Amino acid sequence: MTIMLILSALAVFLILAYRGQGYWAWVLGGLALIAAGGLPSSVPMAVAGLVLAMLVLVFGLPFLRRRLVSGPLMPLLSRLLPRMGETERIALDAGTVGWEGEMFSGSPDWQRLHEMKICPLSDEEQAFLEGPVATLCHLLDDHDIHRRGDLPPEIWDFIKRERFFGLIIPKQYGGLGFSAAAHSAVIMRLSGCSVPTAVTVMVPNSLGPAELLLAYGTEEQKDRYLMRLATGEDVPCFALTEAHAGSDAANGRSQGVVCRGIWEGKEVVGIRLSFAKRYITLAPIATVVGLAFKLSDPDGLIGEDPEPGITCALLPRETPGMRIGGRHDPMGVPFLNGPVEGEDVFIPASFIIGGPEQAGQGWRMLMETLAAGRGISLPSLAVGAAQLSTRTSASYAQVREQFGLPIGKFEGIRERLERIGGLTYAMEATRRLTVGAVDSGEKPSVASAIAKASLTEAMRVTLNDAMDIQGGAAICRGPRNILARAYASIPIGITVEGANILTRSLIVFGQGAMRCHPYLRAELEALQSRDTQAFDRALFGHLNHMVRNGTRAFMLALAPGRGGERSLSRLSAAFALIADAALISLGGAMKRKERLSGRLADAFAWLYMGSAVLKRFNDAGRPKAEMPFVHWTLNRARMEITAALAGTLANLPNRPLAWAVRWITFPTGYGSAPLTDKLADKLVEALLNDPDVLDRLTGDILHPAPDKPGLGALEQALRQIDVAAPAREKMAAIRKGTLASDALTDADRKAIDAADKARDAVIQVDVFDPEDLYL
């Protein structure tokens, strides 16, 4: 009977803790344990009851708890935890938290995710894709662009005339006023044809003068620039990156001092600037330069603060003293990129974006605009490259033969095809969810960082695998080569808009924990302001949060069933608890433990990506044909999350805490059932033999005309091979003696001959005269 009562006490505790009632779980569980006589006989029941009553009062009455527990803890924790600086506070205030915050809750609300509406493209946006974008893709000769080192003049004219630089600029200012989804769709389609063209279009529509002007510019600045930017009359760039600080504007060396000077023959209040920026896309031809710099105002000419701080301004190209026009060579990918420099450059204070009133607000501006732009441009470029890899590899694996068989029959090739297809499915799902959040009004800085870092890394994997499948044909450049030019761009996508090494550890988890954790930031702010009441609420909310997540992780690990939502919920609870354990173990030192924060970032990212896959599948009506892709991506997500969390626990410095959390979160061990080859083959068969699935997976890139070298010719060869397949079966039967020789008709022979010629043509590589090879 006693054992049953003890088990009942445990059940009461687990049920209440699982439901987030931590206080009552301890109280009622303790009462049930006392009633069961579950304490050692040497401890009198009355003493146990008295101790429990005291604990109930201390922790149940806030005024006692603040006096006896929270208050005394505050000085200790203030010394252990870092103070939040002003630049960090601004960065955390910029942007919003959406679905990604559910991962830190440990109990994701799946209904909220599935009810999130992701709007399709409007008729106007779709018409632009099928009209100007398709026309531009057909006009592009990416091999020629790479050899000449720039887009040809007619392409520049077309881009400007069709207002590709005005995708995000509202119609009232002459732009197209498109959604984030349409902006993303344009970049994806262009990236499948020409990375330099995609980069040229995406930069003015991402972080740049137009976005900053729309959000913060004065009406005069908007009227002066936006129409000209939309029509391409002005070409913009934004000068942020520096040699010693990268994209970290807070530590840049570019300086501006408010002073009086002469501008256009008149004395005005202005700024004397010194700056040296590099890696600035479109700088060589820009007519208007956005510039980020640190501003000081020692004489109080524009305000009371002598050090306003980071400020953004717009400088016309003809500004005296500014040096612009030189070019960098980023991996031989010929988008225009170069330095912007100046010493003792004087500009009027009215050049500050938003006017002098916005002096010192540049850091906030940059953080808010990056929150949206980072989630659209480079993730879209990465998805376009992955879709190109998928479509190319699926076709090539059927066209190319080795040992008398299409190479898609060999398991080594199928293993690569499986990874390409699975990652492409997950990448598109992640892009779609992130862009949908932007269109719904969010500024998802953490989700954008996840999308940028994870999708550009996945682009590296898919392109590498596709290159391996094509082998020698992939490494010989020329008009026939489909992948090499995109392959060269991989390091660019990984490096720009925040290098992935930094983004992974410092933004995805570092800022992610501060933004998405339901209590952490509130605790730090309460400590800094010495607000005992706010600290008490946050601290005990945090403790309850940890108890609930520990209980959920433990019970879900033991309960049967491995559904997608259930498995991610379990891993979300484990992630949330392990993240708390890491933060408790290290405190302010966590910032320097980039291996640990990087592992937690990986777990966080795959939770988000796995959720996006479930969202995509559910929104599509749960089509049976996509099930292999869903199984593959969820299995990959579980493996990646588990490995990242295991690595975190193995390296926490507080070993007793690590062992306790490991037992709670993974009581049966880290192992999970691997994806079977049989299931993986279903994914590969869908890629190779189901055109509808392949079209859905790669529908965002242009399918070139059959007479176009590269992908167009490759797919045309595959069509001819499919047409000749019955004739080849006849030929094989004739050779075996199971069919008469006259069964093969002239039409059959012509089909076989045409297929063989097409196959031979597309597996060849380009050959150049030596004097023509390098310009």
matplotlib code that plots the C-alpha trace (Angstrom):
import matplotlib.pyplot as plt

x = [0.0, 2.8, 4.5, 1.3, 0.9, 4.5, 3.9, 0.8, 2.8, 5.2, 2.4, 0.9, 4.3, 4.9, 1.4, 1.5, 5.0, 4.3, 1.4, 3.6, 2.3, 5.7, 4.8, 1.8, 3.7, 6.2, 3.5, 0.9, 3.6, 5.2, 1.9, 1.2, 4.6, 4.2, 0.7, 2.2, 4.7, 7.3, 9.9, 12.4, 10.9, 13.6, 12.0, 8.8, 5.7, 5.2, 8.6, 8.2, 4.9, 6.3, 9.3, 6.9, 4.6, 7.5, 8.6, 5.0, 4.8, 8.2, 7.8, 4.1, 4.0, 5.8, 6.6, 8.3, 10.0, 11.4, 12.8, 14.2, 15.2, 15.1, 16.6, 19.6, 20.3, 20.4, 23.9, 25.4, 23.8, 24.7, 28.3, 28.0, 25.9, 27.0, 25.6, 23.7, 25.3, 23.3, 24.3, 23.3, 20.0, 19.3, 20.1, 17.8, 15.0, 15.3, 13.1, 10.4, 10.1, 7.7, 7.5, 11.2, 10.3, 8.3, 11.5, 12.7, 9.3, 9.9, 6.2, 5.6, 2.1, 1.7, -1.8, -0.3, 2.2, -0.3, -2.7, 0.0, -1.1, 1.5, 0.0, 0.7, 2.0, -0.6, -1.6, 0.6, 3.6, 3.1, 2.8, 6.1, 7.8, 6.3, 7.0, 10.0, 11.8, 11.4, 12.5, 15.6, 16.5, 16.2, 18.4, 21.2, 24.3, 26.1, 29.2, 29.5, 28.9, 31.7, 34.1, 33.4, 33.4, 30.1, 26.5, 26.3, 24.8, 21.5, 21.0, 21.6, 19.1, 16.5, 16.9, 16.5, 13.7, 11.6, 12.3, 14.1, 15.8, 12.4, 10.9, 10.3, 9.7, 6.0, 4.1, 3.6, 7.4, 7.5, 8.4, 6.7, 5.6, 6.0, 5.8, 8.7, 7.5, 7.7, 11.1, 12.3, 10.8, 12.6, 15.9, 15.5, 14.6, 17.5, 20.0, 19.2, 20.3, 23.0, 24.4, 25.9, 22.5, 20.7, 23.2, 22.9, 19.1, 19.0, 21.4, 19.3, 16.2, 17.9, 20.0, 20.4, 19.3, 15.8, 14.9, 16.4, 14.7, 11.3, 11.6, 13.4, 13.9, 12.4, 9.7, 12.1, 14.6, 12.0, 10.8, 14.3, 15.6, 13.0, 11.6, 15.1, 16.1, 13.1, 13.7, 17.5, 18.3, 20.1, 22.1, 22.5, 25.1, 25.5, 28.9, 29.0, 31.9, 35.4, 38.7, 39.0, 35.4, 33.7, 29.9, 30.1, 29.2, 29.5, 33.2, 33.9, 36.6, 34.7, 34.2, 32.1, 32.4, 29.7, 31.0, 30.4, 31.5, 30.9, 28.4, 27.5, 28.9, 27.0, 28.1, 26.0, 26.1, 27.5, 29.7, 33.4, 33.9, 36.8, 36.0, 37.4, 34.8, 35.3, 33.3, 30.6, 28.3, 27.4, 29.9, 31.8, 28.8, 26.7, 25.4, 24.2, 26.1, 24.6, 27.3, 27.5, 29.9, 30.3, 29.2, 30.4, 29.0, 31.5, 30.0, 26.3, 25.5, 22.7, 21.8, 22.7, 24.6, 28.3, 28.6, 25.4, 27.0, 26.4, 24.7, 23.6, 23.8, 23.4, 26.2, 25.8, 28.6, 29.9, 30.5, 34.0, 36.6, 34.8, 36.8, 34.7, 34.9, 37.6, 36.6, 37.3, 37.3, 35.1, 36.0, 35.7, 32.0, 31.5, 29.0, 30.2, 31.9, 34.5, 35.8, 34.4, 36.8, 37.2, 39.2, 38.1, 34.8, 32.3, 28.5, 25.5, 23.8, 20.6, 22.3, 21.7, 18.9, 15.9, 17.6, 19.7, 17.0, 18.1, 21.7, 22.9, 20.1, 22.1, 22.6, 18.9, 18.3, 20.8, 19.6, 15.9, 16.6, 19.0, 16.3, 14.2, 16.7, 18.9, 16.0, 15.1, 18.1, 20.8, 18.4, 16.6, 19.9, 20.7, 17.4, 17.7, 21.2, 19.8, 16.9, 19.4, 21.5, 18.5, 17.1, 20.6, 21.5, 18.2, 18.5, 22.2, 21.9, 19.5, 21.3, 24.9, 25.7, 28.5, 29.0, 26.0, 23.6, 22.4, 24.5, 21.3, 21.1, 24.3, 23.9, 26.8, 25.1, 21.7, 23.1, 24.1, 20.8, 19.0, 20.8, 20.4, 16.6, 16.1, 18.0, 16.4, 12.9, 13.9, 15.6, 12.5, 10.3, 12.6, 12.7, 8.9, 8.3, 10.7, 9.5, 5.9, 6.8, 8.2, 5.1, 2.9, 4.6, 7.3, 11.0, 12.4, 16.0, 16.7, 14.8, 16.5, 19.9, 18.9, 17.7, 20.8, 23.4, 21.6, 20.5, 23.8, 25.6, 23.1, 23.7, 27.4, 26.4, 23.9, 26.2, 29.2, 27.1, 25.8, 29.4, 30.5, 27.7, 28.7, 32.4, 34.7, 31.9, 31.2, 34.7, 35.3, 33.9, 32.1, 28.6, 27.6, 28.6, 25.6, 27.1, 30.6, 29.7, 27.2, 29.8, 32.3, 29.7, 29.4, 31.9, 30.4, 26.9, 28.4, 30.6, 28.4, 25.6, 27.3, 29.8, 28.3, 30.9, 29.7, 26.1, 25.9, 27.3, 26.7, 23.3, 21.4, 22.0, 23.5, 20.8, 18.3, 18.5, 18.1, 15.2, 13.4, 13.8, 10.7, 12.6, 16.3, 16.2, 13.7, 16.0, 19.0, 17.1, 15.7, 19.2, 20.5, 17.6, 17.7, 14.0, 13.5, 9.8, 10.5, 13.5, 11.4, 8.7, 11.3, 13.5, 10.6, 9.0, 12.3, 12.6, 9.1, 10.0, 12.9, 10.9, 8.2, 10.8, 12.7, 9.4, 8.3, 11.6, 11.7, 8.1, 8.1, 11.4, 9.8, 6.4, 5.9, 5.4, 7.7, 5.4, 7.0, 5.3, 5.8, 9.5, 10.2, 8.3, 10.3, 13.6, 12.4, 11.9, 15.4, 16.9, 15.3, 16.5, 20.0, 20.3, 19.3, 21.9, 24.6, 23.6, 23.5, 26.9, 28.7, 26.8, 28.5, 31.3, 28.9, 29.6, 33.2, 32.2, 31.5, 31.7, 29.0, 26.8, 27.4, 26.2, 23.1, 22.6, 22.7, 20.0, 17.9, 18.3, 17.2, 14.2, 13.2, 13.9, 12.1, 9.0, 9.1, 9.0, 5.9, 4.3, 5.1, 3.8, 0.6, -0.1, 0.3, -2.5, -0.1, 0.5, 1.6, 4.3, 6.1, 6.2, 9.7, 11.1, 9.3, 10.6, 14.1, 14.2, 12.7, 15.1, 18.0, 16.7, 16.4, 20.0, 21.4, 19.6, 20.5, 24.2, 24.3, 22.7, 24.9, 28.0, 26.8, 26.2, 29.6, 31.4, 29.5, 32.1, 29.7, 29.8, 27.2, 24.7, 25.5, 25.0, 21.7, 20.3, 21.5, 19.6, 16.5, 16.5, 17.8, 17.0, 17.2, 20.4, 21.1, 20.4, 17.5, 16.4, 18.4, 16.7, 16.5, 18.0, 14.5, 12.9, 15.8, 15.3, 11.7, 12.9, 15.4, 12.8, 10.5, 13.3, 14.1, 10.7, 8.0, 8.1, 5.4, 7.4, 10.6, 8.6, 7.2, 10.7, 12.3, 9.5, 11.0, 13.8, 13.4, 13.3, 15.5, 14.5, 15.7, 18.2, 19.9, 23.3, 23.4, 20.2, 18.0, 20.0, 20.3, 16.6, 15.9, 18.3, 16.4, 13.1, 14.6, 16.0, 12.5, 11.0, 13.6, 13.2, 10.6, 12.9, 15.9, 13.9, 13.1, 16.8, 17.7, 15.1, 16.4, 19.9, 18.7, 16.8, 13.4, 12.2, 12.5, 14.9, 12.3, 10.4, 12.7, 11.2, 12.9, 11.1, 12.7, 16.2, 15.8, 14.6, 17.6, 20.0, 18.5, 18.8, 22.3, 23.4, 21.6, 23.3, 26.7, 26.2, 25.3, 28.1, 30.7, 32.6, 33.6, 36.9, 38.5, 41.4, 44.2, 44.3, 40.5, 40.5, 41.5, 40.7]
y = [0.0, 2.4, 1.7, 2.5, 5.8, 6.7, 6.0, 8.1, 11.0, 10.7, 10.6, 13.8, 15.5, 14.5, 15.4, 18.8, 19.6, 18.5, 21.0, 23.8, 23.8, 23.5, 25.0, 22.8, 19.8, 20.1, 20.9, 18.2, 15.7, 16.3, 16.0, 12.8, 11.5, 12.3, 10.8, 7.6, 7.4, 7.4, 9.2, 7.3, 6.3, 8.4, 11.6, 12.2, 13.0, 16.2, 17.5, 16.7, 18.4, 21.5, 21.7, 21.3, 24.0, 26.4, 25.8, 26.3, 29.6, 30.9, 30.0, 30.5, 34.0, 36.5, 39.0, 36.3, 34.8, 38.2, 38.9, 35.4, 34.1, 36.5, 39.5, 37.7, 36.1, 39.3, 40.5, 37.1, 36.7, 40.3, 39.5, 36.2, 37.4, 40.0, 43.5, 44.3, 47.2, 49.7, 48.4, 44.9, 46.2, 48.0, 44.8, 42.8, 45.3, 45.3, 42.7, 40.4, 36.8, 34.4, 30.7, 30.3, 31.4, 28.2, 26.2, 27.8, 27.2, 23.5, 23.0, 24.2, 25.2, 23.3, 24.7, 28.2, 27.1, 25.4, 28.4, 30.8, 31.9, 32.1, 34.1, 33.0, 35.4, 37.8, 37.7, 40.7, 39.1, 35.9, 37.8, 39.5, 36.1, 34.7, 37.9, 40.1, 37.5, 34.7, 37.0, 38.1, 34.5, 33.7, 36.7, 35.7, 33.9, 33.2, 31.9, 35.2, 37.2, 35.4, 35.9, 39.6, 40.2, 42.1, 42.0, 43.2, 46.7, 45.3, 43.3, 46.3, 48.3, 45.6, 45.3, 49.0, 49.4, 46.6, 48.0, 45.0, 47.4, 48.5, 45.2, 46.5, 50.1, 51.0, 51.9, 55.5, 56.0, 54.2, 50.7, 47.4, 47.2, 43.4, 41.1, 39.4, 36.1, 37.7, 39.3, 35.8, 34.1, 36.6, 35.9, 32.1, 32.1, 34.4, 32.4, 29.2, 31.1, 33.4, 34.2, 37.5, 38.7, 37.4, 39.3, 42.4, 42.4, 41.3, 43.9, 47.0, 45.2, 44.0, 46.1, 49.4, 52.9, 52.0, 50.0, 52.5, 55.4, 53.6, 53.0, 56.1, 58.7, 62.1, 62.9, 65.0, 62.2, 59.7, 62.1, 62.8, 59.2, 56.5, 57.1, 57.3, 54.1, 52.2, 53.1, 52.5, 56.1, 55.9, 52.8, 52.2, 50.6, 50.5, 50.9, 49.0, 46.5, 47.5, 45.7, 45.7, 45.2, 43.3, 44.0, 45.0, 48.7, 49.0, 48.6, 50.3, 52.9, 55.2, 58.5, 61.6, 64.9, 67.5, 70.9, 73.9, 73.9, 75.0, 73.1, 74.5, 77.9, 78.2, 77.7, 74.9, 72.5, 69.3, 66.3, 65.8, 62.1, 59.7, 56.1, 53.1, 50.5, 47.3, 44.4, 46.9, 45.4, 47.7, 50.3, 50.5, 51.9, 53.3, 56.8, 57.0, 55.5, 54.6, 55.0, 53.8, 55.6, 56.7, 60.3, 62.8, 66.3, 68.0, 71.4, 70.3, 71.6, 69.1, 67.9, 67.7, 64.3, 64.8, 61.2, 60.3, 57.1, 55.0, 57.0, 56.3, 58.9, 59.0, 60.4, 61.2, 59.7, 63.2, 64.1, 65.7, 63.6, 60.2, 57.6, 55.0, 52.9, 50.3, 46.6, 43.5, 40.0, 37.8, 34.3, 35.2, 35.7, 39.0, 41.0, 44.5, 44.8, 47.2, 49.7, 53.1, 55.4, 59.0, 61.3, 64.7, 64.5, 67.1, 66.6, 68.5, 67.2, 66.8, 63.8, 61.8, 59.3, 60.7, 64.0, 65.3, 64.0, 60.5, 61.0, 58.1, 55.8, 53.9, 50.8, 50.4, 51.0, 48.4, 45.8, 46.2, 46.1, 43.2, 41.3, 41.1, 41.3, 38.5, 36.2, 36.8, 37.4, 34.8, 32.1, 32.5, 32.4, 29.2, 27.5, 28.4, 26.8, 23.7, 23.4, 23.7, 20.9, 18.7, 19.1, 18.7, 15.7, 13.9, 14.3, 13.5, 10.4, 9.0, 10.2, 9.3, 5.6, 3.6, -0.2, -0.3, 1.2, 4.7, 5.9, 6.6, 2.8, 2.8, 3.1, 5.5, 8.0, 7.3, 8.2, 11.7, 12.1, 11.3, 14.0, 16.6, 16.0, 15.8, 19.0, 20.9, 20.0, 21.2, 24.4, 25.4, 24.8, 26.9, 29.7, 29.6, 29.9, 32.7, 34.8, 34.1, 35.6, 38.8, 39.1, 38.8, 41.9, 40.2, 41.3, 37.8, 38.6, 35.2, 33.2, 35.2, 34.3, 30.6, 30.8, 32.6, 30.4, 27.0, 27.4, 28.7, 25.8, 23.4, 25.0, 24.0, 20.4, 20.1, 21.7, 19.6, 16.5, 17.5, 18.3, 14.8, 13.2, 14.9, 14.3, 15.6, 17.2, 19.5, 20.8, 21.8, 25.3, 26.4, 27.0, 23.3, 23.5, 23.9, 23.9, 25.3, 29.0, 28.5, 26.3, 29.2, 31.4, 29.2, 31.0, 34.3, 33.4, 31.9, 35.0, 38.0, 39.5, 38.1, 35.3, 32.0, 31.3, 34.4, 34.1, 30.5, 31.1, 34.7, 35.4, 32.2, 31.1, 34.1, 36.6, 33.7, 32.9, 36.5, 37.1, 33.8, 32.6, 33.5, 34.7, 35.2, 38.8, 39.8, 38.4, 40.4, 43.6, 43.2, 42.6, 45.7, 47.9, 46.3, 45.6, 42.8, 42.3, 41.9, 39.6, 37.4, 36.9, 36.1, 33.9, 31.7, 31.7, 30.5, 27.7, 26.5, 26.6, 24.3, 21.9, 21.7, 21.1, 18.5, 16.7, 16.9, 15.8, 12.8, 11.6, 12.1, 10.2, 7.2, 7.4, 5.3, 6.9, 8.9, 11.2, 14.4, 16.9, 14.7, 14.0, 17.7, 18.6, 16.2, 17.5, 21.1, 20.4, 18.7, 21.7, 24.2, 22.5, 21.9, 25.5, 26.5, 24.1, 25.7, 29.2, 28.3, 26.5, 29.3, 32.6, 35.4, 33.1, 31.6, 34.3, 33.0, 29.3, 29.4, 25.7, 25.2, 28.0, 26.8, 23.3, 24.8, 26.9, 23.8, 22.2, 25.3, 25.6, 22.1, 22.4, 25.4, 23.6, 20.5, 22.5, 24.3, 20.9, 19.9, 23.2, 22.8, 19.3, 20.2, 23.2, 21.1, 18.8, 16.1, 14.6, 10.9, 11.5, 13.9, 11.5, 10.1, 13.7, 14.4, 11.2, 11.9, 15.5, 14.7, 11.9, 14.2, 16.8, 14.3, 13.1, 16.6, 17.9, 14.8, 15.0, 18.7, 18.3, 15.3, 17.4, 20.2, 17.9, 16.2, 19.6, 21.4, 22.2, 21.4, 17.6, 16.7, 19.1, 17.7, 14.1, 14.9, 16.8, 14.0, 11.4, 13.6, 14.5, 11.2, 8.5, 5.7, 7.0, 9.2, 6.5, 6.9, 4.7, 5.5, 6.1, 2.8, 2.4, 1.2, 4.5, 6.5, 4.7, 5.8, 9.4, 8.7, 6.9, 9.9, 12.2, 10.0, 8.7, 11.1, 14.3, 15.9, 15.5, 16.8, 19.8, 20.6, 20.3, 22.5, 24.7, 28.0, 27.9, 28.4, 25.3, 26.3, 25.8, 22.5, 24.3, 26.0, 24.5, 23.1, 22.1, 22.7, 20.3, 17.8, 17.6, 17.4, 14.4, 12.8, 13.2, 11.6, 8.7, 8.2, 8.1, 5.5, 3.3, 0.9, 0.5, -0.2, -2.8, -4.5, -4.4, -6.1, -8.8, -9.4, -9.8, -12.3, -14.2, -13.7, -11.5, -11.7, -9.3, -7.8, -6.5, -3.5, -0.9, 2.0, 4.3, 2.4, 2.7, 6.4, 6.9, 5.0, 6.8, 10.2, 9.3, 8.1, 11.3, 13.5, 11.5, 11.8, 15.6, 16.4, 14.4, 16.2, 19.2, 22.4, 22.6, 26.0, 27.2, 28.0, 31.7, 32.0, 30.3, 33.2, 36.8]
z = [0.0, 0.9, -2.4, -4.2, -2.3, -3.1, -6.8, -6.6, -5.0, -7.9, -10.4, -8.9, -9.1, -12.7, -13.9, -12.3, -13.3, -16.9, -17.0, -15.7, -12.1, -10.5, -7.1, -6.7, -8.0, -5.1, -2.5, -3.4, -4.2, -0.8, 1.0, -0.8, 0.1, 3.8, 3.8, 2.3, 5.1, 2.5, 4.7, 6.8, 10.2, 12.0, 10.7, 12.6, 10.5, 12.4, 11.6, 8.0, 7.9, 9.6, 7.1, 4.2, 5.7, 6.1, 2.5, 1.3, 3.0, 2.0, -1.7, -1.9, -0.4, -2.7, 0.0, 2.1, -1.0, -2.0, 1.5, 2.2, -1.2, -4.2, -2.5, -1.1, -4.4, -6.4, -5.3, -6.0, -9.5, -10.4, -10.0, -12.0, -14.9, -17.5, -17.7, -20.9, -22.8, -24.8, -28.2, -27.1, -25.8, -29.1, -31.0, -28.8, -29.1, -32.9, -34.5, -33.2, -32.0, -33.8, -34.0, -33.1, -29.6, -29.2, -29.3, -26.0, -24.4, -24.5, -25.4, -29.0, -29.9, -33.1, -33.8, -33.8, -36.4, -38.7, -38.4, -39.5, -42.9, -45.7, -48.5, -52.1, -54.7, -56.1, -59.7, -60.4, -58.7, -60.6, -63.8, -63.1, -62.5, -65.8, -67.7, -67.0, -64.8, -67.3, -70.1, -68.2, -67.5, -71.2, -72.1, -69.7, -70.8, -67.5, -69.2, -71.1, -68.0, -66.2, -69.1, -69.6, -65.8, -65.8, -67.0, -70.6, -71.1, -72.5, -69.3, -67.1, -69.2, -68.9, -65.1, -64.7, -67.2, -65.6, -62.1, -60.6, -58.2, -57.0, -55.8, -52.3, -53.1, -52.8, -56.0, -54.8, -55.3, -58.6, -57.3, -57.6, -54.0, -53.9, -50.9, -49.3, -50.9, -54.4, -53.6, -52.6, -55.6, -58.0, -56.4, -56.4, -60.1, -61.0, -58.9, -60.9, -64.1, -63.0, -59.5, -60.5, -61.8, -58.7, -56.4, -58.5, -58.0, -54.4, -52.9, -53.6, -52.3, -49.1, -46.7, -48.5, -49.0, -50.2, -47.1, -44.7, -46.4, -46.3, -42.6, -41.4, -44.2, -44.2, -46.7, -48.6, -48.8, -49.9, -52.6, -53.8, -53.9, -54.0, -57.5, -58.9, -57.1, -58.3, -61.9, -61.8, -62.5, -59.2, -58.3, -54.6, -52.4, -48.6, -47.1, -43.8, -43.8, -42.7, -42.6, -38.8, -37.8, -40.6, -40.5, -36.8, -37.0, -33.3, -33.5, -36.8, -37.2, -39.6, -37.9, -38.3, -36.4, -36.5, -37.5, -39.7, -43.3, -46.8, -49.0, -52.4, -51.5, -48.2, -44.6, -43.1, -40.1, -41.4, -40.7, -41.5, -42.3, -42.6, -43.6, -45.3, -46.3, -48.4, -49.9, -50.9, -53.6, -56.5, -55.2, -58.5, -60.2, -57.3, -57.7, -54.0, -51.1, -47.8, -45.1, -41.5, -39.1, -35.5, -35.0, -32.3, -31.7, -29.4, -29.8, -29.5, -33.0, -33.6, -30.1, -26.5, -26.7, -27.5, -28.7, -30.5, -31.8, -35.0, -37.7, -41.3, -44.0, -47.8, -50.0, -53.7, -55.8, -56.7, -53.0, -52.9, -51.3, -51.6, -53.6, -55.4, -58.5, -57.8, -57.9, -55.8, -57.4, -55.2, -56.2, -59.9, -59.5, -61.5, -59.5, -59.0, -55.6, -54.3, -51.7, -50.7, -49.0, -48.0, -45.7, -44.5, -46.5, -45.6, -46.0, -44.7, -41.6, -43.7, -45.4, -42.2, -43.0, -41.2, -40.8, -37.8, -35.4, -36.3, -35.4, -33.3, -34.4, -37.0, -35.0, -34.4, -38.1, -39.2, -36.7, -37.7, -41.5, -41.2, -39.3, -42.4, -45.3, -44.0, -44.0, -47.7, -49.9, -49.2, -48.1, -51.5, -53.3, -51.4, -52.2, -55.9, -55.9, -54.1, -56.6, -59.5, -57.8, -57.4, -60.9, -62.5, -60.4, -61.0, -64.7, -65.0, -62.9, -65.5, -68.6, -67.7, -67.9, -66.4, -66.8, -69.0, -66.4, -65.5, -62.6, -60.7, -60.1, -58.0, -54.3, -53.9, -56.3, -54.7, -51.3, -52.6, -54.4, -51.2, -49.3, -52.1, -52.3, -48.6, -47.8, -50.7, -49.3, -45.8, -47.2, -49.2, -46.1, -44.0, -46.5, -46.9, -43.2, -42.7, -45.6, -44.4, -41.1, -42.7, -44.8, -41.7, -40.3, -38.2, -38.2, -37.3, -36.5, -35.0, -37.5, -40.3, -38.8, -38.7, -42.3, -43.5, -41.8, -42.1, -45.8, -47.0, -45.3, -46.8, -50.2, -49.7, -49.1, -52.0, -54.5, -53.4, -53.8, -57.2, -58.3, -57.1, -59.1, -62.3, -61.7, -64.4, -66.3, -63.4, -63.0, -66.7, -67.1, -70.2, -71.6, -71.0, -67.3, -65.1, -61.6, -61.5, -61.5, -58.7, -56.8, -56.9, -55.2, -52.1, -49.9, -50.8, -49.5, -46.4, -45.7, -46.4, -44.3, -41.2, -41.6, -40.6, -37.9, -36.1, -37.0, -35.6, -32.2, -31.4, -33.1, -33.5, -29.9, -28.2, -29.3, -29.7, -26.0, -24.9, -27.3, -27.3, -23.7, -21.7, -18.6, -19.2, -20.4, -17.8, -15.1, -16.4, -16.7, -13.2, -11.8, -13.6, -12.4, -8.9, -9.2, -6.6, -7.4, -11.2, -10.4, -8.2, -10.8, -13.5, -11.3, -10.1, -13.5, -14.8, -12.2, -13.0, -16.7, -16.0, -13.9, -16.6, -19.4, -17.4, -16.7, -20.3, -21.7, -19.3, -19.8, -23.6, -23.9, -22.1, -23.8, -26.9, -30.3, -32.7, -34.6, -36.1, -33.8, -30.7, -31.4, -32.0, -28.8, -26.8, -28.3, -27.7, -24.0, -23.9, -25.7, -23.5, -20.3, -21.6, -22.7, -19.2, -17.7, -19.9, -19.0, -15.3, -15.5, -17.3, -16.7, -18.4, -19.6, -22.0, -24.5, -24.9, -25.1, -28.8, -29.3, -26.8, -28.1, -31.6, -30.7, -29.1, -32.2, -34.3, -32.2, -32.3, -36.0, -36.7, -34.4, -36.5, -39.8, -38.7, -37.7, -41.1, -42.8, -40.9, -41.8, -45.5, -45.5, -43.6, -45.8, -48.9, -47.8, -46.6, -50.1, -49.9, -52.6, -50.2, -47.3, -48.0, -48.0, -44.7, -43.1, -44.3, -43.0, -39.7, -39.2, -40.1, -37.7, -34.8, -35.5, -35.7, -32.6, -30.5, -31.6, -30.8, -27.4, -26.5, -27.4, -25.2, -22.2, -22.7, -22.5, -19.7, -17.0, -14.1, -14.5, -11.8, -13.4, -16.8, -15.7, -14.0, -17.0, -19.3, -17.2, -17.3, -21.0, -22.5, -19.9, -22.5, -24.2, -27.2, -29.8, -32.3, -35.1, -38.3, -41.6, -43.4, -46.9, -48.1, -47.0, -48.5, -51.8, -51.9, -51.8, -54.6, -56.7, -56.4, -57.6, -60.6, -61.6, -60.5, -62.6, -60.5, -57.3, -59.0, -60.3, -56.9, -55.4, -58.0, -59.2, -58.2, -60.8, -64.5, -66.7, -69.7, -73.3, -74.9, -77.1, -74.2, -73.3, -69.8, -68.0, -71.0, -73.2, -70.3, -69.7, -73.4, -73.6, -70.8, -72.6, -75.7, -73.6, -72.1, -75.6, -76.7, -73.6, -75.2, -78.3, -76.1, -74.2, -77.6, -78.5, -75.2, -75.8, -79.3, -78.0, -75.4, -78.1, -76.6, -79.4, -83.2, -84.8, -87.1, -84.1, -84.1, -86.4, -88.2, -85.9, -82.9, -84.4, -85.0, -81.4, -80.1, -82.3, -81.3, -77.6, -78.0, -79.8, -77.2, -74.3, -76.0, -76.5, -72.9, -71.2, -73.3, -71.9, -73.6, -75.4, -76.1, -78.3, -76.0, -77.1, -76.4, -73.0, -70.9, -71.7]

ax = plt.figure().add_subplot(projection="3d")
ax.plot(x, y, z, "-o")
ax.set_aspect("equal")
plt.show()
